[in-house]
């Protein structure tokens, strides 16, 4: 349900007469004159007035409804993309794959400390991102 409709306690398909009745009942209930010094009642009264001001005018109401509908249509897409960004594997991470990748890149197993590739660990290669060997193997010459 949309925010303005929720503040007035009505459904989006409410008639103008029922909207007016709901507004008057809430305005009477939360009016600041009935609750002097109660800031929560005053704030609620202002929110009710704002909602009624928009929903009681047919043009403003149509514009508001259109904006709310467009926002609801975008929401599933936003949730889907946020979920894909934050949890690419639905929250499950396979650390064994990370560990093997680490060992392959750096030359040792971080869990056991076992050296897998002495050349990478000893520092004989100055750049671990050097692709010269890969290029030479691919091209077939050295």
C-alpha positions in Angstrom: 0.0 0.0 0.0 1.2 3.5 -0.8 2.4 5.8 2.0 -0.2 8.5 1.8 -3.0 5.9 1.7 -1.5 4.1 4.7 -1.3 7.3 6.7 -5.0 7.8 6.1 -5.8 4.1 6.7 -7.5 3.6 3.3 -6.9 1.5 0.2 -5.7 3.0 -3.0 -9.1 2.4 -4.7 -11.0 4.5 -2.1 -13.7 6.8 -3.2 -13.4 10.6 -2.6 -16.2 10.5 -0.1 -14.6 7.6 1.9 -11.3 9.4 1.7 -12.8 12.5 3.2 -14.5 10.6 6.0 -11.2 8.8 6.9 -9.4 12.1 6.9 -11.9 13.9 9.1 -11.9 11.1 11.6 -8.1 11.0 11.8 -7.8 14.8 11.9 -10.3 15.0 14.7 -8.5 12.3 16.6 -5.0 13.8 16.2 -5.9 17.5 16.2 -3.3 19.6 18.2 -6.0 21.5 20.0 -7.2 18.2 21.6 -3.6 17.3 22.5 -1.8 20.5 23.6 2.0 20.0 23.9 1.9 16.5 22.3 4.4 16.8 19.5 3.7 13.3 18.2 0.0 14.1 17.7 1.0 17.4 16.0 3.4 15.6 13.6 0.8 12.9 12.9 -1.8 15.7 12.2 0.6 17.4 9.7 1.2 14.0 7.9 -2.5 13.4 7.6 -3.0 16.9 6.2 -0.2 16.4 3.7 -1.6 13.0 2.5 -5.2 14.4 2.2 -4.0 17.5 0.3 -2.5 15.2 -2.4 -5.1 12.5 -2.5 -8.1 14.9 -2.4 -7.1 16.6 -5.6 -7.8 14.3 -8.6 -4.8 15.6 -10.6 -2.3 15.4 -7.8 -3.7 11.9 -6.8 -3.2 10.6 -10.4 0.3 11.9 -10.5 1.1 10.4 -7.1 -0.4 7.0 -8.1 1.6 7.0 -11.3 4.8 7.7 -9.4 4.1 5.0 -6.9 3.3 2.5 -9.6 6.6 3.3 -11.4 8.5 2.9 -8.2 6.9 -0.5 -7.6 7.9 -1.6 -11.1 11.5 -0.7 -10.5 11.7 -2.3 -7.0 12.0 -6.0 -8.1 14.8 -5.0 -10.6 16.6 -3.1 -7.9 16.3 -6.0 -5.4 17.5 -8.5 -8.0 20.6 -6.4 -8.9 21.4 -5.7 -5.3 21.2 -9.3 -4.4 23.4 -10.2 -7.4 26.0 -7.6 -6.3 26.1 -8.5 -2.6 25.6 -12.3 -2.7 26.8 -13.6 -6.0 26.6 -17.2 -4.7 23.5 -16.7 -2.6 25.6 -16.2 0.5 27.6 -19.4 0.1 31.4 -19.0 -0.4 33.6 -21.9 -1.3 36.8 -21.1 0.5 38.6 -24.2 -0.9 38.5 -22.7 -4.4 39.9 -19.4 -3.0 42.6 -21.4 -1.2 43.7 -23.3 -4.4 43.7 -20.0 -6.4 45.8 -18.4 -3.7 48.3 -21.3 -3.8 48.5 -21.2 -7.6 49.1 -17.5 -7.6 51.5 -17.1 -4.7 53.1 -20.5 -4.8 52.2 -21.8 -1.3 49.2 -23.1 0.6 48.2 -20.5 3.2 46.6 -23.1 5.4 49.4 -25.6 5.6 52.3 -23.4 4.6 53.4 -26.0 2.1 55.4 -24.6 -0.9 53.8 -25.6 -4.2 55.9 -23.5 -6.6 59.4 -22.8 -5.4 60.0 -20.3 -8.2 57.2 -18.0 -7.0 58.1 -18.3 -3.3 61.8 -17.8 -3.8 61.4 -14.5 -5.6 63.2 -15.6 -8.8 60.4 -14.2 -10.8 60.2 -10.5 -10.0 56.6 -9.9 -11.2 53.9 -12.5 -10.3 51.7 -11.0 -13.0 54.4 -11.5 -15.7 52.7 -13.2 -18.6 55.8 -13.8 -20.7 55.8 -17.6 -20.2 52.1 -17.8 -21.1 52.6 -15.7 -24.2 55.7 -17.8 -25.3 53.8 -21.1 -24.8 50.8 -19.8 -26.7 52.9 -18.5 -29.6 55.0 -21.6 -29.6 58.5 -20.0 -29.4 60.8 -18.8 -26.7 
